[in-house]
Amino acid sequence: MRSYEEILDIAADRKGGRAAVLADVPPVKPPEEIAAIPDDRWLALMARVLFPAGMSWAVVDKKWPGIEAAFHGFDVARVAHMSDDWFDALLKDPRIIRSPPKVRAVQQNAAFIMEVSAEYGSFGRRVADWPVEDFAGLALWLKDGGARLGGTAGPYVLRQMGVEGFIPSPSVVARLAAEDVVDKAPTSRKAWAAVQAAFNTWKAESGESLTTISRVLAQSVEG
């Protein structure tokens, strides 16, 4: 497995220098800022990530104000306890993406958030307290506890919220495959653990965040 510096050099050669590679690394928020994110914003972002499946982000972005209104600002308790009548009404509401599985997934994620918040004080608190060296465990926890949060969806939600971590995007997976870490996107716990171990090694070598390392890996391959 190449060192972080070697992979950074590969990315720099492709992008025109190290500064160019590192210019668009997403910011990482401190744990207390993550802990303070309201539960409704977690639910809103989960919905915003799952609704575009099978369609363009632009469609969802255009409809988003209406989606927010239709779900009452993603009030977690209200959505979690969605009645059948409200569910049926949403499927007729032109403001939203009228997909029964997606609407049900939003409700399931609301129930997940509410359960976690009741135990830990807030959903953000639970996420913020998760050890960074086990980001893979956090991603799998989201997948197992929520709805439609597997693959890149859960990690993308976490990145948008400022959580330090990596996204197993096609580009990142291509670099991981080139380094003989995995041969495809991780799905099993064993594969996720292998990816986490590689990222932890690069983090220890470089002192960089998992987020920075993820962006470097993504830019080190064609595509």
N, C-alpha and C positions, 0 to 999 in steps of 0.2 A: 504494500500500500504506500503510495507516495505521501510525502509530508504535506502539511498545509502550505508551506512556502512554495513547494514545487507546483502544487495545483494553482496557487495564486499566480505564479509566473505563467502558467499555461493560459489562464484567463486573461492576464494582462497582455499577453501576445495577441490574443484574439480581439481584445477590446481597446487596444491602444494605450495601455499603461495601467498601473495599479490604481491610480486616482480614479480613472474611469470605471474600473470594476467596483470600487468601494463607494462611488458617488451616490448610489441610490439604495443603500442598505436601509431597510425600514428601522425606525427608532424602537428601542426597547424601553419599556416603562419600568420604574421601580415597583417592587411588590405592593407597596401601600397604595399606589395609584391604581393598580389592577384590582386590588381588594375593594376599592371605593367605587368601581364601576357598577351602576345599578343593575339589578337583575333583569329589568325590562330591556336594557340595551344588549345584554347577552342574548336574550330571546330574539330581539329584532335582528341582530347580526346572523344568528343561526338561520332565521327565515330568509334573510337576504342572500345567504349562501346556497340554500337548498332550492329556492324558487327558480333560479336560472337554469337548472339541469334540463337539458334538451332544448334550450332556447338561448338567445343572446342576453348578455348582461344589460345591454342598452334598453331592451324591452322592460326589464324589471326596474331599472333606474327610472324610466319614464313613469312607470306606474307606482313607484314607491310611496309617494305621499298618500295615495289612495289606499295602498296596502296597510300603511301605518294606521290610517283612520279606521279601516274596516276591522282591524284587530284591536281597536281601542288602545292604541299606543303600546301594544304588546304587554298590557297588564298581565303579569304572570299568573296570578291566581284566577283571574277571569278567564284567560285562555285555557288554563289547565282544566277548569271545570266547565268547559264548553258544552252547552246543551245540544241535543240532536237538532233542535229547531235552529239554533245559531249556525251549526255546521251546515245544515241544508241551505240556510240563507246565504252563507258565504259562497256556496257553490253556484249561486245565481247572481252573485255580486260582480258587476263588470269592472270594479276597481281592482280586483285581485287576479292572480293566476288561478283559474278555477280547476285545480287538480285535486281530486279527493285525497290521494296519497300524500300530497304535499301539505294540504291543510291539516290532515290528521297528524303528520309529522311535527308541525308547529305545536299542536296541542300536546303531543307526547314530550316534546322538548320543554314545554312549559311545566309539565308535571315533574320532569327530571330536575329542572332548575329549582322548583319550589321545594322538592324533597331535599336537595343538597343545601339550599339556603336555610331550611329549618334546622339542619344539623350543624352547620358551620357558621351561621350568622349571615352569610351571603354567598352567592355562587362565586363571586370574584375572590372572596377570601379563600375558598377552597383551592381555586386555581393558583392564586398568588403563593400559597404555602407549599405547592408541589415542588419537589426538588428539581432544579434545572437539569441535573445529570440523569434524570429519568423522564425527560420530555416524552419519550416513546410511551411510557406508562400513562402519562396524561392524555396523549392522543388516543390510546386504546380505551381509557376510561370514558372519554367522550363518546367514542364509537359504541361501547357496550351499554352506556347509560342513556344515551340520547337516540335520536332517530335521524338517519341519513347523514351521519357525521363521520363516516368512515372514509378511507382513502385520503385525499387531500383536503376534504371539507373541514374536518375538525381542526387540523393544523392551520388552515387558512383563517378560520375564526380566531384562533389564538394569536396569530400574527397580526391580524387587524386590530386586536385589542392591546397589542404591545407586549405580548408574552414572548420571552426569549425561546426560540425553538427553530425547527427546520420543517420544510414542506417537501414531501416525497414526490415532487413534480417529475415529469418525464426527463427534464434536463438533469435534475439532481440524481435521479435513479440511473441515468446513463453514466454519470461520473462514478457513482458508487459501483456500478457494474464493471467499469474500466479498472477500478481498484480492487476487484474481486471481493467486495463486501456482500453484495447480493446480485442476483442475476435478473431480477424483476422488481417491480414495486412491492414493498413489504406488505404482507397480509397476515402472516402468522406471527405469533409472539416471538418465536425464535428469530425471524427475519427482522422484526422491529428492534429486538435486542442487539442484533449484529450492527444495524444502522446506528443505534445509540452508542454502541461501543466505539465505532469509528469516529463519530462526531466528538465524543468525549476525548479521544486521543488527539484529534486536531485542536480541540479547545485547550487541552493541557499544553500542547506544543506552542500554541500561538498566543494564548491569552485573549483570543477574540470570542465574541458571543456566538452561540449556535446560529443565531440569525445571520450574522456576517458570514460565517462559514457556509451556510446554506446558499446564500447569494453568490458566493465565490464559486462553489461547485456548479451552480446553475449556469454560470457564465463561462465555464471551462470547456463546454462542449458545443458542437454545432446545433443550431436550432433556435 
